[in-house]
Amino acid sequence: MKEFQNNAYFWQKLDTLCLSGDFIETRKKGEVHPSYPNLIYPCRYGYFALSERDEEKMFHAFVGSEGSQPVGVVICADILQKDLEVKVLIGVSEKEEEKILDFLNQTDFQKTVVMKRGKEIPSWAVSD
């Protein structure tokens, strides 16, 4: 069985998507959520537009203070919206990640998990 945790190929593709899109900031760090005044954005938030003509060609991201590389992916299950969303963590420190998870898990309607970028390359990804 191949090792899929911390799949180097996945992160390579995500790096490429981030480099090929433009980040559009929709919320500043410390800004209050427009619908829920108790939610305050812990980091910059927005989306990467991958196509000028197609609004569906985009993905959401939290951008932290430590660079521009994707360091993780948050998967959000929302029973109120009946939706599953993926948000990329870019340049997010451990402390910022903790604040993002607190922000996203505040309600009983939405819960999240994180998949972090690994530092090791799986054995199947190494070529001679």
The first five atom37 places (N, CA, C, CB, O) and aatype in JSON, in Angstrom:
{
  "aatype": [12, 11, 6, 13, 5, 2, 2, 0, 18, 13, 17, 5, 11, 10, 3, 16, 10, 4, 10, 15, 7, 3, 13, 9, 6, 16, 1, 11, 11, 7, 6, 19, 8, 14, 15, 18, 14, 2, 10, 9, 18, 14, 4, 1, 18, 7, 18, 13, 0, 10, 15, 6, 1, 3, 6, 6, 11, 12, 13, 8, 0, 13, 19, 7, 15, 6, 7, 15, 5, 14, 19, 7, 19, 19, 9, 4, 0, 3, 9, 10, 5, 11, 3, 10, 6, 19, 11, 19, 10, 9, 7, 19, 15, 6, 11, 6, 6, 6, 11, 9, 10, 3, 13, 10, 2, 5, 16, 3, 13, 5, 11, 16, 19, 19, 12, 11, 1, 7, 11, 6, 9, 14, 15, 17, 0, 19, 15, 3],
  "atom_mask": [
    [1, 1, 1, 1, 1],
    [1, 1, 1, 1, 1],
    [1, 1, 1, 1, 1],
    [1, 1, 1, 1, 1],
    [1, 1, 1, 1, 1],
    [1, 1, 1, 1, 1],
    [1, 1, 1, 1, 1],
    [1, 1, 1, 1, 1],
    [1, 1, 1, 1, 1],
    [1, 1, 1, 1, 1],
    [1, 1, 1, 1, 1],
    [1, 1, 1, 1, 1],
    [1, 1, 1, 1, 1],
    [1, 1, 1, 1, 1],
    [1, 1, 1, 1, 1],
    [1, 1, 1, 1, 1],
    [1, 1, 1, 1, 1],
    [1, 1, 1, 1, 1],
    [1, 1, 1, 1, 1],
    [1, 1, 1, 1, 1],
    [1, 1, 1, 0, 1],
    [1, 1, 1, 1, 1],
    [1, 1, 1, 1, 1],
    [1, 1, 1, 1, 1],
    [1, 1, 1, 1, 1],
    [1, 1, 1, 1, 1],
    [1, 1, 1, 1, 1],
    [1, 1, 1, 1, 1],
    [1, 1, 1, 1, 1],
    [1, 1, 1, 0, 1],
    [1, 1, 1, 1, 1],
    [1, 1, 1, 1, 1],
    [1, 1, 1, 1, 1],
    [1, 1, 1, 1, 1],
    [1, 1, 1, 1, 1],
    [1, 1, 1, 1, 1],
    [1, 1, 1, 1, 1],
    [1, 1, 1, 1, 1],
    [1, 1, 1, 1, 1],
    [1, 1, 1, 1, 1],
    [1, 1, 1, 1, 1],
    [1, 1, 1, 1, 1],
    [1, 1, 1, 1, 1],
    [1, 1, 1, 1, 1],
    [1, 1, 1, 1, 1],
    [1, 1, 1, 0, 1],
    [1, 1, 1, 1, 1],
    [1, 1, 1, 1, 1],
    [1, 1, 1, 1, 1],
    [1, 1, 1, 1, 1],
    [1, 1, 1, 1, 1],
    [1, 1, 1, 1, 1],
    [1, 1, 1, 1, 1],
    [1, 1, 1, 1, 1],
    [1, 1, 1, 1, 1],
    [1, 1, 1, 1, 1],
    [1, 1, 1, 1, 1],
    [1, 1, 1, 1, 1],
    [1, 1, 1, 1, 1],
    [1, 1, 1, 1, 1],
    [1, 1, 1, 1, 1],
    [1, 1, 1, 1, 1],
    [1, 1, 1, 1, 1],
    [1, 1, 1, 0, 1],
    [1, 1, 1, 1, 1],
    [1, 1, 1, 1, 1],
    [1, 1, 1, 0, 1],
    [1, 1, 1, 1, 1],
    [1, 1, 1, 1, 1],
    [1, 1, 1, 1, 1],
    [1, 1, 1, 1, 1],
    [1, 1, 1, 0, 1],
    [1, 1, 1, 1, 1],
    [1, 1, 1, 1, 1],
    [1, 1, 1, 1, 1],
    [1, 1, 1, 1, 1],
    [1, 1, 1, 1, 1],
    [1, 1, 1, 1, 1],
    [1, 1, 1, 1, 1],
    [1, 1, 1, 1, 1],
    [1, 1, 1, 1, 1],
    [1, 1, 1, 1, 1],
    [1, 1, 1, 1, 1],
    [1, 1, 1, 1, 1],
    [1, 1, 1, 1, 1],
    [1, 1, 1, 1, 1],
    [1, 1, 1, 1, 1],
    [1, 1, 1, 1, 1],
    [1, 1, 1, 1, 1],
    [1, 1, 1, 1, 1],
    [1, 1, 1, 0, 1],
    [1, 1, 1, 1, 1],
    [1, 1, 1, 1, 1],
    [1, 1, 1, 1, 1],
    [1, 1, 1, 1, 1],
    [1, 1, 1, 1, 1],
    [1, 1, 1, 1, 1],
    [1, 1, 1, 1, 1],
    [1, 1, 1, 1, 1],
    [1, 1, 1, 1, 1],
    [1, 1, 1, 1, 1],
    [1, 1, 1, 1, 1],
    [1, 1, 1, 1, 1],
    [1, 1, 1, 1, 1],
    [1, 1, 1, 1, 1],
    [1, 1, 1, 1, 1],
    [1, 1, 1, 1, 1],
    [1, 1, 1, 1, 1],
    [1, 1, 1, 1, 1],
    [1, 1, 1, 1, 1],
    [1, 1, 1, 1, 1],
    [1, 1, 1, 1, 1],
    [1, 1, 1, 1, 1],
    [1, 1, 1, 1, 1],
    [1, 1, 1, 1, 1],
    [1, 1, 1, 1, 1],
    [1, 1, 1, 1, 1],
    [1, 1, 1, 0, 1],
    [1, 1, 1, 1, 1],
    [1, 1, 1, 1, 1],
    [1, 1, 1, 1, 1],
    [1, 1, 1, 1, 1],
    [1, 1, 1, 1, 1],
    [1, 1, 1, 1, 1],
    [1, 1, 1, 1, 1],
    [1, 1, 1, 1, 1],
    [1, 1, 1, 1, 1],
    [1, 1, 1, 1, 1]
  ],
  "atom_positions": [
    [[0.84, -1.18, 0.0], [0.0, 0.0, 0.0], [0.89, 1.25, 0.0], [-0.96, 0.0, 1.22], [1.86, 1.33, 0.75]],
    [[0.55, 2.2, -0.83], [1.33, 3.44, -0.88], [1.0, 4.32, 0.31], [1.07, 4.2, -2.19], [-0.1, 4.26, 0.86]],
    [[1.97, 5.14, 0.7], [1.77, 6.11, 1.77], [1.13, 7.35, 1.18], [3.12, 6.45, 2.49], [1.74, 8.03, 0.35]],
    [[-0.08, 7.66, 1.59], [-0.73, 8.85, 1.07], [-0.68, 10.01, 2.04], [-2.16, 8.54, 0.72], [-0.93, 11.16, 1.65]],
    [[-0.37, 9.74, 3.3], [-0.21, 10.83, 4.24], [1.0, 11.66, 3.82], [-0.06, 10.3, 5.7], [2.06, 11.11, 3.54]],
    [[0.84, 12.95, 3.78], [1.9, 13.88, 3.4], [2.44, 13.56, 2.01], [3.04, 13.82, 4.43], [3.65, 13.59, 1.77]],
    [[1.54, 13.28, 1.1], [1.86, 12.96, -0.28], [2.58, 14.14, -0.94], [0.59, 12.6, -1.05], [2.0, 15.21, -1.12]],
    [[3.82, 13.93, -1.3], [4.64, 14.99, -1.9], [4.05, 15.5, -3.2], [6.06, 14.49, -2.14], [4.16, 16.69, -3.5]],
    [[3.43, 14.63, -3.98], [2.84, 15.05, -5.24], [1.63, 15.97, -5.02], [2.42, 13.82, -6.05], [1.43, 16.92, -5.78]],
    [[0.84, 15.7, -4.0], [-0.3, 16.57, -3.68], [0.19, 17.98, -3.38], [-1.1, 16.01, -2.47], [-0.33, 18.95, -3.91]],
    [[1.2, 18.08, -2.52], [1.7, 19.4, -2.12], [2.35, 20.12, -3.3], [2.7, 19.28, -0.96], [2.26, 21.34, -3.4]],
    [[2.99, 19.39, -4.17], [3.57, 19.99, -5.37], [2.47, 20.61, -6.23], [4.35, 18.93, -6.19], [2.63, 21.72, -6.73]],
    [[1.36, 19.9, -6.4], [0.24, 20.43, -7.19], [-0.39, 21.64, -6.51], [-0.82, 19.33, -7.42], [-0.76, 22.6, -7.18]],
    [[-0.52, 21.58, -5.19], [-1.1, 22.72, -4.46], [-0.19, 23.94, -4.57], [-1.33, 22.35, -2.98], [-0.67, 25.06, -4.73]],
    [[1.13, 23.74, -4.47], [2.08, 24.84, -4.68], [1.85, 25.49, -6.04], [3.54, 24.34, -4.56], [1.82, 26.72, -6.16]],
    [[1.69, 24.65, -7.06], [1.49, 25.15, -8.42], [0.19, 25.96, -8.53], [1.46, 23.98, -9.42], [0.17, 27.02, -9.15]],
    [[-0.88, 25.46, -7.91], [-2.15, 26.2, -7.93], [-2.01, 27.57, -7.26], [-3.26, 25.39, -7.24], [-2.52, 28.57, -7.77]],
    [[-1.32, 27.61, -6.14], [-1.14, 28.88, -5.43], [-0.31, 29.86, -6.25], [-0.47, 28.64, -4.07], [-0.59, 31.06, -6.27]],
    [[0.72, 29.36, -6.92], [1.57, 30.22, -7.73], [0.87, 30.7, -9.0], [2.84, 29.49, -8.1], [1.22, 31.75, -9.54]],
    [[-0.11, 29.92, -9.48], [-0.76, 30.28, -10.74], [-2.01, 31.14, -10.54], [-1.13, 29.04, -11.49], [-2.6, 31.58, -11.52]],
    [[-2.41, 31.38, -9.3], [-3.6, 32.19, -9.05], [-3.25, 33.49, -8.36], [0.0, 0.0, 0.0], [-2.13, 33.69, -7.89]],
    [[-4.22, 34.37, -8.33], [-4.08, 35.66, -7.64], [-4.88, 35.61, -6.35], [-4.55, 36.84, -8.54], [-6.06, 35.26, -6.36]],
    [[-4.25, 35.95, -5.22], [-4.96, 35.96, -3.95], [-5.78, 37.23, -3.84], [-3.98, 35.85, -2.76], [-5.26, 38.34, -3.98]],
    [[-7.08, 37.07, -3.59], [-8.0, 38.18, -3.4], [-8.42, 38.17, -1.93], [-9.26, 38.08, -4.37], [-9.13, 37.27, -1.48]],
    [[-7.97, 39.17, -1.19], [-8.28, 39.25, 0.23], [-9.7, 39.76, 0.42], [-7.27, 40.16, 0.97], [-10.06, 40.83, -0.07]],
    [[-10.52, 39.0, 1.15], [-11.9, 39.43, 1.42], [-12.1, 39.82, 2.88], [-12.86, 38.31, 1.05], [-13.05, 40.53, 3.21]],
    [[-11.21, 39.35, 3.76], [-11.28, 39.69, 5.19], [-9.87, 39.93, 5.71], [-12.0, 38.57, 6.0], [-8.95, 39.15, 5.45]],
    [[-9.73, 41.01, 6.45], [-8.46, 41.32, 7.08], [-8.37, 40.62, 8.44], [-8.27, 42.85, 7.23], [-9.39, 40.28, 9.04]],
    [[-7.16, 40.42, 8.91], [-6.95, 39.88, 10.25], [-7.63, 40.81, 11.25], [-5.42, 39.72, 10.58], [-7.44, 42.03, 11.19]],
    [[-8.42, 40.25, 12.16], [-9.11, 41.05, 13.18], [-10.48, 41.56, 12.74], [0.0, 0.0, 0.0], [-11.19, 42.15, 13.55]],
    [[-10.85, 41.34, 11.5], [-12.15, 41.8, 11.0], [-13.26, 40.88, 11.51], [-12.16, 41.85, 9.45], [-13.07, 39.68, 11.67]],
    [[-14.42, 41.47, 11.77], [-15.57, 40.73, 12.26], [-16.3, 40.09, 11.08], [-16.53, 41.65, 13.07], [-16.46, 40.71, 10.03]],
    [[-16.75, 38.85, 11.27], [-17.53, 38.16, 10.24], [-18.81, 38.97, 9.97], [-17.88, 36.69, 10.69], [-19.44, 39.43, 10.92]],
    [[-19.19, 39.14, 8.71], [-20.36, 39.98, 8.4], [-21.69, 39.44, 8.93], [-20.46, 40.15, 6.92], [-22.61, 40.23, 9.19]],
    [[-21.83, 38.14, 9.1], [-23.09, 37.56, 9.56], [-23.07, 37.15, 11.03], [-23.44, 36.37, 8.72], [-24.11, 37.05, 11.67]],
    [[-21.87, 36.9, 11.56], [-21.73, 36.41, 12.93], [-20.75, 37.3, 13.7], [-21.26, 34.93, 12.95], [-19.54, 37.09, 13.63]],
    [[-21.27, 38.3, 14.44], [-20.4, 39.28, 15.1], [-19.46, 38.71, 16.16], [-21.23, 40.33, 15.72], [-18.52, 39.38, 16.57]],
    [[-19.71, 37.48, 16.62], [-18.82, 36.87, 17.61], [-17.61, 36.22, 16.95], [-19.58, 35.84, 18.44], [-16.68, 35.81, 17.65]],
    [[-17.6, 36.11, 15.62], [-16.48, 35.49, 14.9], [-15.54, 36.59, 14.37], [-16.99, 34.6, 13.73], [-15.96, 37.46, 13.6]],
    [[-14.29, 36.53, 14.78], [-13.28, 37.5, 14.35], [-12.18, 36.75, 13.62], [-12.7, 38.3, 15.57], [-11.64, 35.77, 14.13]],
    [[-11.87, 37.2, 12.42], [-10.89, 36.51, 11.58], [-9.51, 36.56, 12.21], [-10.86, 37.12, 10.17], [-9.0, 37.64, 12.5]],
    [[-8.89, 35.39, 12.44], [-7.59, 35.33, 13.1], [-6.42, 35.63, 12.16], [-7.39, 33.98, 13.72], [-5.31, 35.91, 12.62]],
    [[-6.65, 35.56, 10.85], [-5.63, 35.81, 9.83], [-6.32, 36.43, 8.62], [-4.87, 34.48, 9.43], [-7.55, 36.52, 8.57]],
    [[-5.53, 36.85, 7.68], [-6.1, 37.29, 6.41], [-6.84, 36.12, 5.78], [-4.98, 37.83, 5.43], [-6.42, 34.97, 5.91]],
    [[-7.95, 36.42, 5.11], [-8.76, 35.37, 4.51], [-9.21, 35.84, 3.13], [-9.99, 35.01, 5.41], [-9.47, 37.03, 2.92]],
    [[-9.3, 34.91, 2.23], [-9.76, 35.25, 0.9], [-9.75, 34.03, 0.01], [0.0, 0.0, 0.0], [-9.95, 32.91, 0.46]],
    [[-9.51, 34.27, -1.27], [-9.51, 33.16, -2.21], [-8.49, 33.39, -3.3], [-10.9, 32.96, -2.82], [-8.08, 34.52, -3.58]],
    [[-8.09, 32.31, -3.92], [-7.21, 32.36, -5.07], [-8.09, 32.23, -6.31], [-6.12, 31.24, -5.02], [-8.77, 31.22, -6.5]],
    [[-8.06, 33.24, -7.15], [-8.79, 33.2, -8.41], [-7.88, 32.56, -9.45], [-9.26, 34.64, -8.86], [-6.79, 33.07, -9.73]],
    [[-8.32, 31.45, -10.03], [-7.52, 30.72, -10.99], [-7.92, 31.01, -12.43], [-7.61, 29.24, -10.72], [-7.23, 30.62, -13.37]],
    [[-9.06, 31.69, -12.6], [-9.53, 32.04, -13.94], [-10.34, 33.33, -13.83], [-10.39, 30.89, -14.55], [-11.18, 33.47, -12.94]],
    [[-10.09, 34.26, -14.74], [-10.82, 35.52, -14.74], [-12.27, 35.32, -15.16], [-10.14, 36.53, -15.66], [-13.15, 36.09, -14.76]],
    [[-12.53, 34.31, -15.96], [-13.87, 34.11, -16.53], [-14.74, 33.14, -15.76], [-13.75, 33.64, -17.93], [-15.96, 33.15, -15.94]],
    [[-14.17, 32.31, -14.93], [-14.94, 31.26, -14.27], [-14.81, 31.39, -12.75], [-14.46, 29.87, -14.74], [-13.77, 31.08, -12.18]],
    [[-15.89, 31.86, -12.1], [-15.86, 32.07, -10.65], [-15.73, 30.76, -9.87], [-17.11, 32.8, -10.22], [-15.36, 30.79, -8.7]],
    [[-16.03, 29.64, -10.49], [-15.9, 28.36, -9.8], [-14.46, 27.88, -9.75], [-16.77, 27.32, -10.47], [-14.15, 26.94, -9.01]],
    [[-13.59, 28.49, -10.51], [-12.17, 28.11, -10.53], [-11.45, 28.95, -9.47], [-11.53, 28.32, -11.95], [-10.72, 29.89, -9.79]],
    [[-11.68, 28.57, -8.23], [-11.05, 29.28, -7.12], [-11.05, 28.41, -5.89], [-11.77, 30.6, -6.83], [-11.77, 27.42, -5.82]],
    [[-10.23, 28.79, -4.91], [-10.24, 28.1, -3.62], [-9.94, 29.09, -2.52], [-9.22, 26.93, -3.6], [-9.22, 30.08, -2.73]],
    [[-10.49, 28.83, -1.34], [-10.35, 29.73, -0.2], [-9.07, 29.43, 0.57], [-11.57, 29.62, 0.72], [-8.56, 28.31, 0.56]],
    [[-8.57, 30.47, 1.24], [-7.32, 30.31, 1.99], [-7.25, 31.27, 3.17], [-6.13, 30.52, 1.07], [-7.77, 32.39, 3.12]],
    [[-6.59, 30.81, 4.22], [-6.16, 31.66, 5.32], [-4.68, 31.92, 5.08], [-6.43, 31.0, 6.74], [-3.92, 30.99, 4.81]],
    [[-4.26, 33.18, 5.17], [-2.86, 33.53, 4.94], [-2.27, 34.07, 6.24], [-2.72, 34.58, 3.79], [-2.77, 35.05, 6.81]],
    [[-1.22, 33.41, 6.7], [-0.58, 33.78, 7.95], [0.63, 34.67, 7.76], [0.0, 0.0, 0.0], [0.79, 35.31, 6.72]],
    [[1.46, 34.7, 8.77], [2.6, 35.63, 8.82], [3.93, 35.0, 8.46], [2.69, 36.22, 10.19], [4.97, 35.67, 8.53]],
    [[3.93, 33.71, 8.07], [5.2, 33.02, 7.87], [5.4, 32.52, 6.43], [5.29, 31.86, 8.81], [5.56, 31.32, 6.2]],
    [[5.39, 33.44, 5.49], [5.71, 33.06, 4.12], [4.5, 32.82, 3.24], [0.0, 0.0, 0.0], [3.37, 33.14, 3.59]],
    [[4.78, 32.24, 2.07], [3.73, 32.07, 1.07], [3.52, 30.62, 0.64], [4.05, 32.91, -0.14], [2.86, 30.36, -0.37]],
    [[4.07, 29.68, 1.39], [3.93, 28.27, 1.03], [2.74, 27.65, 1.74], [5.22, 27.5, 1.36], [2.54, 27.89, 2.93]],
    [[1.94, 26.85, 1.03], [0.87, 26.1, 1.7], [1.47, 25.15, 2.75], [0.03, 25.3, 0.66], [2.39, 24.39, 2.46]],
    [[0.93, 25.22, 3.96], [1.44, 24.38, 5.05], [0.4, 23.39, 5.55], [1.91, 25.25, 6.21], [0.7, 22.52, 6.37]],
    [[-0.82, 23.52, 5.04], [-1.87, 22.62, 5.47], [-3.16, 22.89, 4.73], [0.0, 0.0, 0.0], [-3.29, 23.86, 3.98]],
    [[-4.1, 22.0, 4.95], [-5.43, 22.11, 4.37], [-6.43, 21.82, 5.48], [-5.62, 21.13, 3.14], [-6.29, 20.84, 6.21]],
    [[-7.44, 22.68, 5.6], [-8.51, 22.48, 6.56], [-9.73, 21.98, 5.8], [-8.83, 23.79, 7.36], [-10.12, 22.56, 4.79]],
    [[-10.33, 20.91, 6.29], [-11.55, 20.38, 5.7], [-12.68, 20.66, 6.68], [-11.43, 18.84, 5.37], [-12.64, 20.23, 7.84]],
    [[-13.7, 21.38, 6.21], [-14.8, 21.82, 7.06], [-16.09, 21.1, 6.66], [-14.98, 23.34, 6.97], [-16.48, 21.13, 5.49]],
    [[-16.74, 20.47, 7.62], [-18.05, 19.87, 7.41], [-19.08, 20.75, 8.11], [-18.1, 18.38, 7.95], [-19.02, 20.95, 9.32]],
    [[-20.03, 21.27, 7.34], [-21.02, 22.21, 7.86], [-22.41, 21.62, 7.65], [-20.88, 23.6, 7.16], [-22.89, 21.53, 6.52]],
    [[-23.07, 21.23, 8.75], [-24.4, 20.63, 8.61], [-25.49, 21.67, 8.4], [-24.73, 19.79, 9.83], [-26.54, 21.35, 7.86]],
    [[-25.25, 22.91, 8.82], [-26.23, 23.98, 8.6], [-26.31, 24.33, 7.11], [-25.87, 25.23, 9.44], [-27.39, 24.48, 6.55]],
    [[-25.13, 24.48, 6.48], [-25.07, 24.81, 5.06], [-25.18, 23.57, 4.17], [-23.77, 25.55, 4.75], [-25.32, 23.67, 2.95]],
    [[-25.1, 22.39, 4.81], [-25.08, 21.12, 4.07], [-23.96, 21.16, 3.01], [-26.47, 20.84, 3.39], [-24.19, 21.01, 1.81]],
    [[-22.75, 21.38, 3.53], [-21.62, 21.65, 2.66], [-20.34, 21.08, 3.25], [-21.47, 23.15, 2.41], [-20.21, 20.9, 4.46]],
    [[-19.4, 20.81, 2.38], [-18.06, 20.4, 2.75], [-17.11, 21.33, 2.01], [-17.78, 18.87, 2.41], [-17.18, 21.44, 0.79]],
    [[-16.24, 22.01, 2.75], [-15.32, 22.96, 2.14], [-13.88, 22.65, 2.51], [-15.66, 24.38, 2.56], [-13.6, 22.1, 3.58]],
    [[-12.99, 23.0, 1.61], [-11.55, 22.88, 1.84], [-10.97, 24.29, 1.83], [-10.86, 21.96, 0.76], [-11.26, 25.08, 0.93]],
    [[-10.16, 24.59, 2.83], [-9.49, 25.89, 2.91], [-8.0, 25.63, 3.08], [-10.06, 26.77, 4.09], [-7.6, 24.81, 3.91]],
    [[-7.19, 26.32, 2.31], [-5.75, 26.13, 2.35], [-5.15, 27.06, 3.39], [-5.12, 26.39, 0.95], [-5.56, 28.22, 3.52]],
    [[-4.18, 26.55, 4.14], [-3.44, 27.34, 5.12], [-2.1, 27.72, 4.49], [-3.23, 26.55, 6.47], [-1.3, 26.85, 4.16]],
    [[-1.87, 29.01, 4.32], [-0.66, 29.49, 3.65], [0.18, 30.3, 4.63], [-1.01, 30.33, 2.4], [-0.29, 31.3, 5.19]],
    [[1.41, 29.87, 4.83], [2.32, 30.59, 5.71], [1.79, 30.77, 7.13], [0.0, 0.0, 0.0], [2.06, 31.78, 7.77]],
    [[1.05, 29.79, 7.6], [0.4, 29.86, 8.91], [1.31, 29.22, 9.96], [-0.99, 29.17, 8.87], [1.76, 28.09, 9.8]],
    [[1.55, 29.95, 11.04], [2.33, 29.4, 12.16], [1.46, 28.45, 12.98], [2.89, 30.54, 13.07], [0.25, 28.38, 12.78]],
    [[2.08, 27.73, 13.89], [1.34, 26.81, 14.77], [0.28, 27.59, 15.58], [2.3, 26.06, 15.73], [-0.85, 27.14, 15.72]],
    [[0.67, 28.75, 16.09], [-0.25, 29.57, 16.89], [-1.41, 30.08, 16.02], [0.5, 30.77, 17.53], [-2.56, 30.07, 16.45]],
    [[-1.1, 30.52, 14.81], [-2.15, 30.98, 13.9], [-3.09, 29.83, 13.52], [-1.53, 31.6, 12.63], [-4.3, 30.01, 13.42]],
    [[-2.51, 28.65, 13.31], [-3.33, 27.47, 12.98], [-4.32, 27.18, 14.12], [-2.44, 26.24, 12.72], [-5.49, 26.89, 13.88]],
    [[-3.83, 27.25, 15.33], [-4.69, 27.02, 16.5], [-5.84, 28.02, 16.54], [-3.86, 27.1, 17.8], [-6.98, 27.66, 16.81]],
    [[-5.54, 29.29, 16.26], [-6.58, 30.33, 16.26], [-7.58, 30.11, 15.11], [-5.93, 31.72, 16.13], [-8.77, 30.35, 15.28]],
    [[-7.09, 29.66, 13.96], [-7.98, 29.38, 12.83], [-8.93, 28.24, 13.18], [-7.16, 29.03, 11.56], [-10.12, 28.32, 12.9]],
    [[-8.4, 27.18, 13.79], [-9.24, 26.06, 14.18], [-10.27, 26.47, 15.24], [-8.38, 24.91, 14.71], [-11.42, 26.03, 15.19]],
    [[-9.87, 27.31, 16.19], [-10.82, 27.83, 17.18], [-11.91, 28.63, 16.47], [-10.08, 28.72, 18.23], [-13.09, 28.49, 16.79]],
    [[-11.52, 29.45, 15.52], [-12.46, 30.27, 14.74], [-13.45, 29.39, 13.98], [-11.69, 31.17, 13.75], [-14.66, 29.65, 14.01]],
    [[-12.96, 28.37, 13.31], [-13.81, 27.52, 12.48], [-14.66, 26.54, 13.27], [-12.96, 26.76, 11.51], [-15.7, 26.08, 12.78]],
    [[-14.25, 26.2, 14.48], [-14.97, 25.2, 15.28], [-15.85, 25.81, 16.37], [-13.97, 24.27, 15.91], [-16.26, 25.1, 17.29]],
    [[-16.14, 27.1, 16.29], [-16.9, 27.77, 17.34], [-18.35, 27.33, 17.43], [-16.86, 29.25, 17.13], [-18.94, 27.37, 18.51]],
    [[-18.93, 26.91, 16.33], [-20.35, 26.54, 16.36], [-20.51, 25.03, 16.39], [-21.1, 27.14, 15.15], [-19.59, 24.28, 16.06]],
    [[-21.69, 24.6, 16.78], [-21.99, 23.18, 16.77], [-22.34, 22.69, 15.37], [-23.14, 22.88, 17.72], [-22.44, 21.48, 15.14]],
    [[-22.51, 23.61, 14.43], [-22.92, 23.26, 13.07], [-21.75, 22.94, 12.15], [-23.71, 24.38, 12.48], [-21.93, 22.27, 11.14]],
    [[-20.56, 23.41, 12.5], [-19.4, 23.19, 11.64], [-18.24, 22.66, 12.47], [-19.0, 24.5, 10.92], [-17.96, 23.17, 13.56]],
    [[-17.58, 21.65, 11.95], [-16.36, 21.12, 12.58], [-15.33, 20.87, 11.5], [-16.66, 19.81, 13.38], [-15.67, 20.65, 10.34]],
    [[-14.07, 20.92, 11.9], [-12.99, 20.85, 10.93], [-11.91, 19.87, 11.34], [-12.38, 22.22, 10.74], [-11.78, 19.51, 12.51]],
    [[-11.15, 19.44, 10.35], [-9.93, 18.66, 10.58], [-8.84, 19.29, 9.72], [-10.14, 17.12, 10.21], [-9.12, 20.0, 8.76]],
    [[-7.58, 19.03, 10.1], [-6.45, 19.6, 9.38], [-5.58, 18.48, 8.83], [-5.62, 20.52, 10.31], [-5.33, 17.47, 9.49]],
    [[-5.13, 18.68, 7.61], [-4.12, 17.81, 7.01], [-2.88, 18.71, 6.83], [-4.61, 17.15, 5.62], [-2.91, 19.67, 6.06]],
    [[-1.81, 18.37, 7.53], [-0.61, 19.21, 7.49], [0.38, 18.69, 6.45], [0.06, 19.26, 8.87], [0.45, 17.5, 6.16]],
    [[1.13, 19.62, 5.92], [2.19, 19.28, 4.98], [3.31, 18.61, 5.76], [2.71, 20.55, 4.23], [3.74, 19.11, 6.8]],
    [[3.78, 17.49, 5.27], [4.87, 16.79, 5.92], [6.22, 17.32, 5.47], [0.0, 0.0, 0.0], [6.33, 17.99, 4.44]],
    [[7.21, 17.01, 6.23], [8.57, 17.42, 5.89], [9.36, 16.27, 5.25], [9.29, 17.93, 7.14], [10.44, 16.47, 4.69]],
    [[8.8, 15.06, 5.34], [9.47, 13.89, 4.79], [8.87, 13.5, 3.45], [9.39, 12.71, 5.77], [7.67, 13.64, 3.24]],
    [[9.7, 13.02, 2.57], [9.23, 12.53, 1.27], [9.01, 11.02, 1.4], [10.26, 12.86, 0.12], [9.91, 10.29, 1.8]],
    [[7.79, 10.56, 1.06], [7.53, 9.12, 1.15], [8.5, 8.33, 0.28], [6.08, 8.81, 0.73], [8.98, 8.82, -0.75]],
    [[8.79, 7.11, 0.68], [9.76, 6.27, -0.04], [9.38, 6.05, -1.49], [9.91, 4.93, 0.65], [10.26, 5.96, -2.35]],
    [[8.09, 5.96, -1.79], [7.66, 5.72, -3.17], [7.85, 6.94, -4.07], [6.21, 5.3, -3.2], [7.8, 6.82, -5.29]],
    [[8.08, 8.13, -3.46], [8.25, 9.35, -4.25], [9.71, 9.64, -4.59], [7.66, 10.53, -3.51], [10.0, 10.55, -5.37]],
    [[10.61, 8.88, -4.02], [12.03, 9.09, -4.26], [12.46, 8.25, -5.46], [12.87, 8.73, -3.0], [12.22, 7.04, -5.52]],
    [[13.11, 8.91, -6.42], [13.6, 8.16, -7.58], [15.12, 8.16, -7.58], [13.05, 8.78, -8.91], [15.75, 9.06, -7.02]],
    [[15.7, 7.16, -8.19], [17.16, 7.04, -8.24], [17.77, 7.92, -9.29], [17.56, 5.61, -8.48], [18.99, 7.93, -9.46]]
  ]
}
